[in-house]
Amino acid sequence: MSEYRIEKIRRRLRVALTNGNLLEGDVFLRPVSRYLPRPEEPADLLNESEPFFALDRDGEAILVAKRHVASVELPVPEQDDSSFTALGVPVEITLTDGSVCAGSVFLETRTERPRLMDFLNEFDSRFLPVVDARKVLLLNRDTIAHVREVA
């Protein structure tokens, strides 16, 4: 093993592009995030300022332009939820291509009465995480047409 080898965590993603094409492959993540005391997550990678990310498809690396990614699907990570205190709001999101997805958006606000509109207006990352029981969708904000809170 080389002393210059950089340890990475492999995560499988399903990437939907704005032109409708689907790509499946693996991304390689850092074992410790740049800014948080936990392993890097796909959302961290996608929300970094670099315009491209590498996707390994059966040993062939392709470079994907983040601005042309409509959504990314990945399994819900297994973790201890005991320290998680954000408020999950069930939503239905319609994308600019007419497709609809549902799940929960977790409001991370400092107010006592967080509102979905305030959260969305203040959310400054490129990809919005939407969680359901089976998967996490990372939606490119530029592909969101409208959001509806559901009961």
C-alpha positions as CSV (number, residue, x, y, z in Angstrom):
1,M,0.0,0.0,0.0
2,S,1.3,3.4,-0.9
3,E,1.9,6.0,1.8
4,Y,0.2,8.5,-0.6
5,R,-3.0,6.6,-0.8
6,I,-6.0,8.6,0.4
7,E,-8.7,6.6,2.2
8,K,-12.2,7.1,0.7
9,I,-15.7,5.7,1.4
10,R,-17.6,4.4,-1.7
11,R,-21.3,5.3,-1.9
12,R,-23.7,4.2,-4.7
13,L,-25.8,6.9,-6.3
14,R,-28.5,7.2,-8.9
15,V,-28.2,10.5,-10.7
16,A,-31.0,12.0,-12.8
17,L,-29.8,14.6,-15.2
18,T,-31.9,17.6,-16.3
19,N,-32.1,16.1,-19.8
20,G,-33.8,13.0,-18.4
21,N,-30.8,10.6,-18.6
22,L,-30.1,8.4,-15.6
23,L,-26.6,7.5,-14.4
24,E,-25.7,5.0,-11.7
25,G,-22.3,4.7,-10.1
26,D,-20.2,5.3,-7.1
27,V,-18.7,8.5,-5.6
28,F,-15.8,8.5,-3.3
29,L,-16.2,10.4,0.0
30,R,-13.8,11.4,2.7
31,P,-13.9,9.4,6.0
32,V,-14.0,12.8,7.8
33,S,-16.0,15.7,6.4
34,R,-14.1,19.0,5.8
35,Y,-16.4,20.9,8.1
36,L,-18.2,18.4,10.4
37,P,-16.9,15.7,12.8
38,R,-18.5,12.9,10.8
39,P,-17.9,11.1,7.5
40,E,-18.5,13.1,4.3
41,E,-22.0,12.5,2.8
42,P,-23.0,12.8,-0.8
43,A,-24.9,16.0,0.0
44,D,-21.6,17.5,1.2
45,L,-19.9,16.6,-2.0
46,L,-22.7,17.9,-4.2
47,N,-23.0,21.2,-2.3
48,E,-19.3,22.0,-2.5
49,S,-18.4,24.9,-4.8
50,E,-16.6,22.7,-7.4
51,P,-18.8,22.5,-10.6
52,F,-18.0,18.8,-11.3
53,F,-17.9,15.6,-9.4
54,A,-16.5,12.2,-10.4
55,L,-18.9,9.2,-10.7
56,D,-17.3,5.8,-11.1
57,R,-19.3,3.6,-13.5
58,D,-17.9,0.1,-13.6
59,G,-14.3,1.2,-13.3
60,E,-14.7,4.2,-15.7
61,A,-14.8,7.6,-14.1
62,I,-17.0,10.2,-15.7
63,L,-17.1,13.9,-14.6
64,V,-20.7,15.1,-14.0
65,A,-21.6,18.8,-14.1
66,K,-23.6,19.5,-10.9
67,R,-25.7,22.2,-12.6
68,H,-27.1,19.5,-14.9
69,V,-28.0,17.2,-12.1
70,A,-31.8,17.3,-11.4
71,S,-31.7,14.8,-8.5
72,V,-29.6,12.2,-6.8
73,E,-31.1,9.2,-5.1
74,L,-29.4,7.2,-2.4
75,P,-30.5,4.8,0.4
76,V,-31.3,6.3,3.8
77,P,-28.1,6.1,5.9
78,E,-28.1,3.9,9.0
79,Q,-27.3,6.1,12.0
80,D,-28.2,6.9,15.6
81,D,-31.2,9.3,15.5
82,S,-31.1,10.1,19.2
83,S,-29.3,13.4,18.6
84,F,-31.4,14.5,15.7
85,T,-33.7,17.3,16.7
86,A,-34.7,18.9,13.4
87,L,-38.4,19.1,12.5
88,G,-39.5,17.0,9.6
89,V,-42.2,18.5,7.4
90,P,-44.0,16.2,4.9
91,V,-43.9,17.8,1.5
92,E,-44.8,17.1,-2.1
93,I,-42.3,18.6,-4.6
94,T,-43.0,19.2,-8.3
95,L,-40.0,19.5,-10.5
96,T,-39.7,21.6,-13.6
97,D,-40.1,18.5,-15.8
98,G,-43.4,17.7,-14.1
99,S,-42.3,14.8,-12.0
100,V,-43.5,14.8,-8.4
101,C,-41.6,13.4,-5.3
102,A,-42.7,13.2,-1.7
103,G,-40.9,13.0,1.6
104,S,-39.9,15.1,4.5
105,V,-37.8,18.2,4.6
106,F,-36.0,18.8,7.9
107,L,-36.2,22.4,9.0
108,E,-33.0,23.5,10.6
109,T,-34.1,27.0,11.8
110,R,-33.4,28.9,15.0
111,T,-37.0,30.1,15.5
112,E,-39.6,28.6,17.8
113,R,-42.2,28.3,15.0
114,P,-40.2,27.3,11.9
115,R,-42.1,27.8,8.6
116,L,-41.4,25.8,5.4
117,M,-41.3,29.0,3.3
118,D,-38.8,30.7,5.6
119,F,-36.6,27.6,5.5
120,L,-36.7,27.3,1.7
121,N,-36.0,31.0,1.2
122,E,-33.0,30.8,3.5
123,F,-31.7,27.5,2.2
124,D,-28.5,28.4,0.3
125,S,-27.1,25.0,-0.7
126,R,-27.5,23.7,-4.3
127,F,-29.2,20.4,-3.3
128,L,-32.1,20.1,-1.0
129,P,-32.4,16.8,0.9
130,V,-35.9,15.2,0.9
131,V,-36.2,12.0,3.0
132,D,-38.7,9.2,3.0
133,A,-38.5,5.7,4.6
134,R,-36.5,4.1,1.8
135,K,-34.4,6.8,0.3
136,V,-32.9,10.2,0.4
137,L,-33.4,12.5,-2.6
138,L,-31.1,15.4,-3.2
139,L,-33.0,17.8,-5.4
140,N,-31.3,20.6,-7.3
141,R,-33.0,23.8,-6.2
142,D,-33.0,25.1,-9.8
143,T,-35.2,22.1,-10.8
144,I,-37.9,22.7,-8.2
145,A,-41.1,24.3,-9.7
146,H,-43.2,24.3,-6.5
147,V,-43.4,22.7,-3.0
148,R,-46.6,21.8,-1.1
149,E,-46.8,20.9,2.5
150,V,-48.9,17.8,3.0
151,A,-50.7,16.5,6.1
